[in-house]
């Protein structure tokens, strides 16, 4: 065997991928980077701000300051603050002089409402984790494994054809046999292509993904409307008139009918609500963009694999509506591209193919490697 043939065998054997490690299953990402960012911000921001509000409440003590009459003792002033904080009802008069009341209880429950917001923001991710992530994990494991195996099968096919060509007494007959095999599609990968085609007609993953984004969009909009309501009705009133003439104190003549009070924490709650509202408004376009990603095919990944012999799912079948499970899987394949070892190899071959000036003059061992690039092998120059 000549030195060139030996070098060709070593070159092709080095092109084979090693067996996948067992850590692949643990390293798969079942959330897109943008979805992880949304989860971190939408859930973490209200929890962080609420923790600051509670920390200030515990450190500062009373959240209300009432101007009790001068004849009140210390215990009476403390009772006034407690009673007004428990009621949080503003007593005033309308334009006609009639007594009106306005509840300010929304301020009291505002930190707890942000905890409810954080829980609501986490619900879409729980839906995805338990309804879609297990099936997606299985799909990704199978497709990544089959794509790498398809690459290895192509390399082994090249190795075999190299040996057959070297042993063939009639080179022209070898090339005719190869061309007939390509026409009759003997180099197909039916299991992988049929599986991807089956996923193209399934809609479970895409339905759950769109539902998750719609729920997240609904909760973001509802939170923003809730904060707008608070600002328009309550968050511009840091002072109110409180009445403690109730119960046993109703007949006490020395107690004034109304006592002015001021909310100490008012500016803090205003800052928290503005922060949450502004960030959530900025996140709404991000959620819409995530949902709109499914309106077009991500053809960049599978187009590289069309360099494999007869792997043409993209050109033959990717002509339908992109709202299906296959498009969702392609998005997550892109997010797990580091687990797809064959992609970097084929991407490099693709770059070399594009950089080759005259593809017809290739007559070395690269003739057979060009099968991986989808090129017709150049016949030996002596023919």
C-alpha positions in Angstrom: 0.0 0.0 0.0 1.4 3.4 -1.0 2.2 6.1 1.5 -0.7 8.3 0.1 -3.2 5.5 0.7 -1.9 5.0 4.3 -2.2 8.7 4.9 -5.7 8.7 3.5 -6.8 6.0 5.9 -5.3 7.8 8.9 -7.0 11.1 7.7 -10.4 9.5 7.4 -10.1 7.6 10.7 -9.3 10.8 12.5 -12.4 12.4 11.1 -14.6 9.9 13.1 -16.2 11.3 16.2 -15.6 9.7 19.6 -18.4 8.0 21.4 -20.6 10.5 23.3 -20.0 10.8 27.0 -22.7 10.0 29.5 -22.7 13.6 30.7 -24.5 14.8 27.5 -27.9 14.0 29.0 -27.1 16.1 32.1 -25.7 19.0 30.1 -28.7 19.7 27.8 -30.3 23.1 28.1 -34.1 22.9 28.1 -34.6 26.6 28.2 -33.5 29.2 25.6 -31.1 31.9 26.8 -33.8 34.6 26.4 -36.3 32.5 28.4 -33.8 32.0 31.2 -33.2 35.8 31.3 -36.9 36.4 31.5 -37.3 34.0 34.3 -34.5 35.5 36.3 -35.8 39.1 35.9 -39.5 38.5 36.2 -39.3 36.3 39.2 -36.2 37.6 40.9 -36.9 41.4 40.6 -40.1 41.4 42.7 -38.6 39.0 45.3 -35.5 41.2 45.6 -37.5 44.4 46.0 -40.0 42.8 48.5 -37.1 41.6 50.6 -35.8 45.2 50.7 -39.2 46.5 51.7 -39.6 43.9 54.5 -36.0 44.6 55.7 -36.8 48.3 55.9 -40.1 47.6 57.7 -38.3 45.5 60.4 -35.5 47.9 60.8 -37.5 51.1 60.8 -40.3 49.9 63.0 -43.7 51.7 62.6 -44.7 52.4 59.0 -47.0 55.3 60.0 -46.7 58.5 61.9 -49.9 60.2 63.3 -50.0 63.7 64.8 -51.8 62.9 68.1 -53.2 65.8 70.3 -50.8 67.2 72.8 -52.9 65.9 75.7 -52.3 62.3 74.6 -50.0 60.2 76.6 -47.3 58.0 75.1 -49.4 54.9 75.2 -52.4 56.8 73.6 -50.1 58.0 70.8 -48.9 54.5 70.2 -52.5 53.2 70.2 -53.4 55.9 67.7 -50.6 54.8 65.3 -51.6 51.2 65.6 -55.3 51.8 65.1 -54.8 54.0 62.1 -52.4 51.5 60.6 -54.9 48.7 61.1 -57.7 50.6 59.5 -55.9 52.6 56.7 -59.1 54.5 55.8 -59.0 58.1 54.7 -61.8 60.3 56.0 -62.5 63.3 53.9 -65.2 65.5 52.4 -66.3 65.9 48.8 -67.0 69.2 47.0 -70.5 69.4 48.5 -69.2 68.9 52.1 -70.4 65.4 52.5 -68.2 62.9 54.4 -66.5 60.3 52.2 -64.1 57.5 53.0 -61.3 55.9 50.9 -59.6 52.7 51.7 -55.8 52.6 51.5 -55.5 48.9 52.2 -53.7 48.3 48.9 -50.6 50.0 50.4 -50.7 47.6 53.3 -50.8 44.5 51.1 -48.5 45.9 48.4 -45.4 43.8 49.4 -47.5 40.7 49.6 -49.0 41.4 46.2 -45.5 41.5 44.7 -45.0 38.0 46.2 -48.1 36.9 44.3 -46.7 38.5 41.2 -43.4 36.5 41.6 -45.4 33.3 42.0 -47.5 34.1 38.9 -44.4 34.8 36.8 -43.0 31.4 37.8 -46.1 29.5 36.7 -45.3 29.6 32.9 -41.9 28.1 33.6 -43.4 25.3 35.7 -45.8 24.6 32.9 -42.9 24.2 30.4 -40.8 22.2 32.9 -43.4 19.6 33.6 -45.5 19.6 30.4 -42.8 19.9 27.7 -39.3 19.6 29.0 -39.3 15.8 29.5 -40.4 15.2 25.9 -38.0 17.8 24.6 -35.1 16.2 26.5 -35.8 12.9 24.8 -36.1 14.5 21.4 -32.8 16.4 21.8 -30.9 13.4 23.0 -32.1 11.2 20.1 -31.6 13.9 17.4 -28.2 15.0 18.6 -27.1 11.3 18.8 -28.4 10.5 15.4 -26.8 13.6 13.8 -23.4 12.6 15.1 -24.0 9.0 14.0 -25.0 10.2 10.6 -21.7 12.1 10.3 -19.8 9.0 11.4 -21.7 6.8 8.9 -20.8 9.2 6.2 -17.1 9.1 7.1 -17.2 5.2 7.3 -18.9 5.2 3.9 -16.1 7.3 2.5 -13.6 4.9 4.0 -15.3 2.0 2.4 -15.6 3.7 -1.0 -11.9 4.6 -0.8 -11.0 0.9 -0.4 -13.4 -0.2 -3.1 -12.0 2.4 -5.5 -8.4 1.4 -4.8 -9.3 -2.3 -5.4 -11.3 -1.7 -8.5 -9.7 -2.7 -11.7 -12.0 -0.5 -13.8 -12.3 3.0 -12.3 -14.9 4.1 -14.7 -17.2 1.3 -13.6 -16.7 2.4 -9.9 -17.8 6.0 -10.7 -20.9 4.8 -12.6 -21.9 2.6 -9.7 -21.4 5.5 -7.3 -23.6 7.8 -9.4 -26.3 5.2 -9.7 -26.3 4.8 -5.9 -26.7 8.5 -5.4 -29.6 8.6 -7.9 -31.4 5.7 -6.1 -30.7 7.4 -2.7 -28.8 4.5 -1.1 -27.0 7.0 1.1 -30.1 8.1 3.0 -30.5 8.2 6.7 -34.2 7.1 6.9 -34.6 6.9 10.7 -33.4 10.4 11.4 -35.2 12.0 8.4 -38.5 10.3 9.1 -38.3 11.2 12.8 -37.7 14.9 11.9 -40.5 14.7 9.4 -42.8 13.2 12.1 -41.9 16.1 14.4 -42.8 18.5 11.6 -46.4 17.3 11.8 -46.6 17.4 15.6 -47.7 20.5 17.5 -47.5 19.7 21.2 -44.2 21.5 22.0 -45.1 24.5 19.9 -48.5 24.8 21.6 -47.0 24.7 25.1 -44.2 27.1 24.2 -46.7 29.6 22.7 -49.0 29.1 25.7 -46.1 29.8 28.1 -45.3 33.1 26.3 -48.9 34.1 26.2 -49.3 33.5 30.0 -46.1 35.4 30.7 -47.3 38.3 28.5 -50.7 38.2 30.2 -49.1 38.3 33.7 -46.8 41.1 32.7 -49.6 43.2 31.3 -51.8 42.5 34.4 -49.0 43.6 36.7 -48.4 46.8 34.8 -52.1 47.6 34.9 -52.2 46.9 38.6 -49.3 49.2 39.3 -50.9 51.9 37.1 -54.1 51.6 39.1 -52.2 52.0 42.4 -50.5 55.1 41.2 -53.6 56.7 39.9 -55.7 56.0 43.0 -53.4 55.6 46.0 -49.7 56.3 45.3 -50.2 60.0 45.3 -51.7 60.2 48.8 -49.0 59.9 51.5 -51.1 61.8 54.0 -54.6 60.9 55.2 -57.1 61.7 58.0 -57.8 58.8 60.4 -60.7 58.4 62.8 -60.3 56.4 66.0 -63.7 57.3 67.5 -64.9 53.7 67.2 -65.9 51.1 69.7 -65.3 52.1 73.3 -63.8 55.4 72.3 -66.8 56.6 70.3 -68.3 58.5 73.2 -65.0 60.0 74.5 -65.3 63.8 74.2 -61.6 64.6 74.4 -60.7 62.5 71.3 -60.8 64.6 68.1 -63.0 63.3 65.2 -60.0 63.1 62.7 -56.3 62.7 63.3 -53.8 63.5 60.5 -51.4 60.7 59.6 -48.5 60.3 57.3 -47.2 57.1 55.7 -43.5 56.8 56.4 -42.8 54.1 53.7 -44.7 55.8 50.9 -41.6 56.9 48.9 -40.1 53.4 49.1 -43.3 51.8 47.7 -43.4 54.3 45.0 -39.8 53.5 44.0 -40.5 49.8 44.1 -43.6 50.0 41.9 -41.9 52.3 39.4 -38.9 49.9 39.1 -41.1 46.8 38.7 -43.4 48.5 36.2 -40.7 50.0 34.0 -38.7 46.7 33.8 -41.8 44.7 33.0 -42.8 47.1 30.3 -39.4 46.7 28.7 -39.7 42.9 28.9 -43.0 42.7 27.0 -41.2 43.2 23.6 -38.8 40.4 24.5 -41.7 38.0 25.2 -43.3 38.9 21.9 -40.0 38.4 20.1 -39.6 34.9 21.6 -43.0 33.9 20.4 -42.4 35.4 16.9 -39.2 33.2 16.5 -41.5 30.3 15.6 -42.9 32.2 12.6 -39.8 31.4 10.5 -37.6 28.4 10.0 -34.1 28.3 11.6 -32.4 26.8 8.5 -28.9 27.5 9.4 -28.3 24.4 11.4 -29.8 21.7 9.2 -28.4 23.3 6.1 -24.9 22.3 7.3 -26.0 18.7 7.6 -27.3 18.7 4.0 -23.6 18.3 3.1 -24.0 14.7 4.2 -24.9 12.4 1.3 -28.7 12.4 0.6 -29.5 14.4 3.7 -31.9 16.9 2.2 -34.8 17.3 4.6 -34.3 21.0 4.5 -34.7 21.4 0.7 -37.4 18.8 0.2 -39.7 19.0 3.2 -39.2 22.3 5.0 -41.8 24.2 3.0 -44.7 24.0 5.3 -45.9 26.3 8.1 -43.1 26.7 10.7 -45.4 26.5 13.6 -44.6 22.9 14.6 -42.5 20.9 17.0 -39.6 20.6 14.6 -39.0 24.3 14.6 -39.0 24.4 18.4 -36.5 21.5 18.4 -34.3 23.4 16.0 -34.3 26.4 18.3 -33.2 24.2 21.2 -30.6 22.5 19.1 -29.1 25.9 18.4 -29.0 26.5 22.2 -27.3 23.1 22.7 -24.9 23.5 19.8 -21.9 22.7 22.1 -23.3 19.2 22.6 -23.5 18.6 18.8 -19.9 17.6 18.1 -20.4 17.0 14.4 -21.7 20.5 13.7 -18.3 22.1 14.2 -16.7 19.5 11.9 -19.2 20.0 9.1 -19.1 23.7 9.5 -15.4 23.7 8.9 -15.8 21.5 5.8 -18.4 23.9 4.6 -16.1 26.9 5.0 -13.3 25.0 3.1 -15.8 24.2 0.3 -16.8 27.8 0.0 -13.1 28.9 0.0 -12.1 26.5 -2.7 -11.5 28.4 -5.9 -11.7 25.6 -8.5 -13.6 22.6 -7.1 -13.3 20.6 -10.3 -9.5 20.1 -9.9 -9.6 18.2 -6.6 -8.2 14.7 -7.2 -6.6 13.7 -3.9 -8.2 12.0 -0.9 -10.3 15.1 -0.6 -12.3 13.7 -3.5 -13.9 11.3 -1.1 -14.2 13.8 1.8 -16.1 16.0 -0.6 -18.9 13.5 -0.3 -19.4 15.1 3.2 -19.7 18.5 1.5 -22.3 17.3 -1.0 -20.0 17.8 -4.0 -19.7 15.4 -6.9 -16.3 13.6 -6.6 -13.9 14.6 -9.3 -12.8 11.8 -11.5 -9.0 11.1 -11.7 -7.3 13.4 -14.1 -5.9 10.5 -16.2 -9.5 9.7 -17.2 
